[in-house]
Amino acid sequence: MATDEPDERDCDSRIMPEVDRRQEEVDKALAAIHELRKRTGRITVGELLSARDEGRKY
């Protein structure tokens, strides 16, 4: 059957590599966050809020 619409297999072949690539990016970002936590240690809630509010005008 000759139509101009893409075959279902064509769509899957484009979607799956994108999903895999995106998951790889997420995995790398999480690994970077874990490495950063090892170097910097934990902070208190007060320090976190202070960093968030730094430079704000109230």
Rosetta constraint file for C-alpha pairs under 8 A:
AtomPair CA 6 CA 10 HARMONIC 6.30 0.50
AtomPair CA 6 CA 11 HARMONIC 7.14 0.50
AtomPair CA 7 CA 11 HARMONIC 6.90 0.50
AtomPair CA 8 CA 12 HARMONIC 6.49 0.50
AtomPair CA 9 CA 13 HARMONIC 6.21 0.50
AtomPair CA 10 CA 14 HARMONIC 6.63 0.50
AtomPair CA 11 CA 15 HARMONIC 6.24 0.50
AtomPair CA 12 CA 16 HARMONIC 5.95 0.50
AtomPair CA 13 CA 17 HARMONIC 7.03 0.50
AtomPair CA 14 CA 18 HARMONIC 6.83 0.50
AtomPair CA 15 CA 19 HARMONIC 6.32 0.50
AtomPair CA 16 CA 20 HARMONIC 6.18 0.50
AtomPair CA 17 CA 21 HARMONIC 6.00 0.50
AtomPair CA 18 CA 22 HARMONIC 6.07 0.50
AtomPair CA 19 CA 23 HARMONIC 6.14 0.50
AtomPair CA 20 CA 24 HARMONIC 6.22 0.50
AtomPair CA 21 CA 25 HARMONIC 6.39 0.50
AtomPair CA 22 CA 26 HARMONIC 6.31 0.50
AtomPair CA 23 CA 27 HARMONIC 6.12 0.50
AtomPair CA 24 CA 28 HARMONIC 6.22 0.50
AtomPair CA 25 CA 29 HARMONIC 6.19 0.50
AtomPair CA 26 CA 30 HARMONIC 6.20 0.50
AtomPair CA 27 CA 31 HARMONIC 6.19 0.50
AtomPair CA 28 CA 32 HARMONIC 6.20 0.50
AtomPair CA 29 CA 33 HARMONIC 6.28 0.50
AtomPair CA 30 CA 34 HARMONIC 6.24 0.50
AtomPair CA 31 CA 35 HARMONIC 6.24 0.50
AtomPair CA 32 CA 36 HARMONIC 6.16 0.50
AtomPair CA 33 CA 37 HARMONIC 6.23 0.50
AtomPair CA 34 CA 38 HARMONIC 6.42 0.50
AtomPair CA 35 CA 39 HARMONIC 6.56 0.50
AtomPair CA 36 CA 40 HARMONIC 6.12 0.50
AtomPair CA 37 CA 41 HARMONIC 5.34 0.50
AtomPair CA 37 CA 42 HARMONIC 7.04 0.50
AtomPair CA 43 CA 47 HARMONIC 6.18 0.50
AtomPair CA 43 CA 48 HARMONIC 6.77 0.50
AtomPair CA 44 CA 48 HARMONIC 6.35 0.50
AtomPair CA 45 CA 49 HARMONIC 6.16 0.50
AtomPair CA 46 CA 50 HARMONIC 6.00 0.50
AtomPair CA 47 CA 51 HARMONIC 6.15 0.50
AtomPair CA 48 CA 52 HARMONIC 6.23 0.50
AtomPair CA 49 CA 53 HARMONIC 6.06 0.50
AtomPair CA 50 CA 54 HARMONIC 5.91 0.50
